[in-house]
Amino acid sequence: MKVFELQNGFGLDRLVMAERPIPVPGPREVLIKMRAVSLNSRDLGVIGGFYYPDMKFPLIPVSDGVGEVAAVGEQVARFRMGDRVSGTFSQRWISGEPTKEWLDGLLGGPLDGMLAEYAVLHEDGLVRVPEHLTDAEAACLPCAGVTAWQAVVAEGRVKAGDTVVVQGTGGVALFALQFAKLNGARVIVLSGSEDKLERVSRLGADHLVSYRATPDWDEEVQRLTNGRGADHVLELVGAATLNRSVAACRFGGQISLIGLLSGHEVENFRLVPTFQKRIRLQGINVGNREMFEAMNRAIAFHRLRPVVDRTFSFEQSLEAFRYLEKGTHFGKVCIVF
Ligand SMILES: NC(=O)c1ccc[n+]([C@@H]2O[C@H](COP(=O)([O-])OP(=O)(O)OC[C@H]3O[C@@H](n4cnc5c(N)ncnc54)[C@H](OP(=O)(O)O)[C@@H]3O)[C@@H](O)[C@H]2O)c1
């Protein structure tokens, strides 16, 4: 089978197409013929050496993918041949609170990921995907979808009448917009692009704020909420925006700490307004299988569709990563096999 693997070093230049034998599923394992993957900013971080500087090569990158069950090992009870399935982002977090093992079970680093014609996973690390989705759409769910689900629904408990601030128009952001609207919230979307703001308004965003034209967007959030502040801010940018997110929040509001697009260490974080306002900072680590399954039920029932910006072929995988790196995408970038 053909795979893309990182060979002997980091960087997209070291990501090459290679041949490996088709893996054979052992007891309770499932062989999946891959149909589509979606790319996440984390995949670029793994390829660039940010997440696992001591990684052993070769590694097949990419955490998120969907495929069809092509063979099952002995004692497999949860799936049958032909089922359309997706791997869970962590193969070792089914439900409840995470333990430190969840980190050892991440697809696309440290475990081999989905950018291969076939993959073998334990049946416990798989879920069925909603039938109405295309393969590319279904491939968007494991990381970006579940992250937004944990932030908005499972931990965020966003409810009708709440105001939610979403930063940007990338993969996590657009899922968060969809889930917040589903729960009856008012959503303020920040973007650096007028064109993307126009597109996001068609997805149901209630207020659009350009963080370029309005760098003091926290003040704009306060104005839009008549001085009350947002109930919930999804912090996707990280270092550069955390103080503004605190300023944009209402007293007793919540910030979901998700992204690090502007860096992973925060200097000059203002503690005083955070505790004076009794802001709840909630770390988000994608999510577990139980959240993935709950999200799929909601997506299937409401016939939601992830926003796919562009698809590439398997052979064009490097081009797909370079496109993601440029940051001009709206929603998800996918590779269809
Ligand atoms: N903790 C977790 O569980 C978890 C899970 C998934 C992702 N993440 C992290 O979350 C972040 C977003 O991931 P993603 O996959 O959604 O990324 P993505 O698809 O690449 O989206 C990035 C978008 O962020 C927006 N952006 C950039 N700088 C901004 C700023 N200063 N203010 C507001 N928006 C800004 C841009 O939108 P515009 O072009 O519209 O401005 C850009 O398109 C990444 O750091 C990723 O590593 C964390």
The ligand as a Tripos MOL2 file, in Angstrom:
@<TRIPOS>MOLECULE
LIG
   48    52     1     0     0
SMALL
NO_CHARGES

@<TRIPOS>ATOM
      1 N1         -6.7630   21.9410   22.2380 N.am      1 LIG1
      2 C1         -7.3510   21.1980   21.3190 C.2       1 LIG1
      3 O1         -8.0380   20.2150   21.6250 O.2       1 LIG1
      4 C2         -7.2250   21.5800   19.8840 C.ar      1 LIG1
      5 C3         -7.8910   20.8350   18.9120 C.ar      1 LIG1
      6 C4         -7.8580   21.2900   17.5990 C.ar      1 LIG1
      7 C5         -7.1390   22.4310   17.2680 C.ar      1 LIG1
      8 N2         -6.4570   23.0770   18.2480 N.ar      1 LIG1
      9 C6         -5.7230   24.3040   17.9630 C.3       1 LIG1
     10 O2         -6.6940   25.3040   17.6670 O.3       1 LIG1
     11 C7         -6.1690   26.2380   16.7240 C.3       1 LIG1
     12 C8         -7.1160   26.3170   15.5410 C.3       1 LIG1
     13 O3         -7.1190   25.0680   14.8940 O.3       1 LIG1
     14 P1         -7.8220   24.8930   13.4830 P.3       1 LIG1
     15 O4         -7.5600   23.5020   13.0440 O.co2     1 LIG1
     16 O5         -9.2260   25.3710   13.5330 O.co2     1 LIG1
     17 O6         -6.9500   25.9150   12.6210 O.3       1 LIG1
     18 P2         -7.1640   26.4620   11.1790 P.3       1 LIG1
     19 O7         -8.2400   25.7000   10.4710 O.co2     1 LIG1
     20 O8         -5.8350   26.5340   10.5490 O.co2     1 LIG1
     21 O9         -7.7490   27.9320   11.4410 O.3       1 LIG1
     22 C9         -6.9500   28.9990   11.6410 C.3       1 LIG1
     23 C10        -7.7800   30.2770   11.5520 C.3       1 LIG1
     24 O10        -7.5780   31.0570   12.7110 O.3       1 LIG1
     25 C11        -7.8310   32.3920   12.3940 C.3       1 LIG1
     26 N3         -6.8950   33.3110   13.0560 N.ar      1 LIG1
     27 C12        -5.5710   33.3890   12.9100 C.ar      1 LIG1
     28 N4         -5.0910   34.4060   13.6630 N.ar      1 LIG1
     29 C13        -6.1720   34.9640   14.2910 C.ar      1 LIG1
     30 C14        -6.3600   36.0540   15.1990 C.ar      1 LIG1
     31 N5         -5.3310   36.7990   15.6000 N.pl3     1 LIG1
     32 N6         -7.6260   36.3210   15.6650 N.ar      1 LIG1
     33 C15        -8.6690   35.5700   15.2590 C.ar      1 LIG1
     34 N7         -8.5400   34.5420   14.3840 N.ar      1 LIG1
     35 C16        -7.3160   34.2510   13.9170 C.ar      1 LIG1
     36 C17        -7.7610   32.5370   10.8910 C.3       1 LIG1
     37 O11        -9.0750   32.8410   10.4700 O.3       1 LIG1
     38 P3         -9.3600   34.1010    9.5320 P.3       1 LIG1
     39 O12        -8.5960   33.8410    8.2690 O.co2     1 LIG1
     40 O13       -10.8240   34.0820    9.3820 O.co2     1 LIG1
     41 O14        -8.8690   35.3190   10.2500 O.co2     1 LIG1
     42 C18        -7.3490   31.1640   10.4290 C.3       1 LIG1
     43 O15        -7.9800   30.7860    9.2340 O.3       1 LIG1
     44 C19        -4.7750   25.7170   16.3850 C.3       1 LIG1
     45 O16        -3.8350   26.3740   17.1970 O.3       1 LIG1
     46 C20        -4.8270   24.2430   16.7420 C.3       1 LIG1
     47 O17        -3.5730   23.7090   17.0440 O.3       1 LIG1
     48 C21        -6.4810   22.6800   19.5460 C.ar      1 LIG1
@<TRIPOS>BOND
     1     1     2 1
     2     2     3 2
     3     2     4 1
     4     4     5 ar
     5     4    48 ar
     6     5     6 ar
     7     6     7 ar
     8     7     8 ar
     9     8     9 1
    10     8    48 ar
    11     9    10 1
    12     9    46 1
    13    10    11 1
    14    11    12 1
    15    11    44 1
    16    12    13 1
    17    13    14 1
    18    14    15 2
    19    14    16 1
    20    14    17 1
    21    17    18 1
    22    18    19 2
    23    18    20 1
    24    18    21 1
    25    21    22 1
    26    22    23 1
    27    23    24 1
    28    23    42 1
    29    24    25 1
    30    25    26 1
    31    25    36 1
    32    26    27 ar
    33    26    35 ar
    34    27    28 ar
    35    28    29 ar
    36    29    30 ar
    37    29    35 ar
    38    30    31 1
    39    30    32 ar
    40    32    33 ar
    41    33    34 ar
    42    34    35 ar
    43    36    37 1
    44    36    42 1
    45    37    38 1
    46    38    39 2
    47    38    40 1
    48    38    41 1
    49    42    43 1
    50    44    45 1
    51    44    46 1
    52    46    47 1
@<TRIPOS>SUBSTRUCTURE
     1 LIG1         1 GROUP 0 **** ****
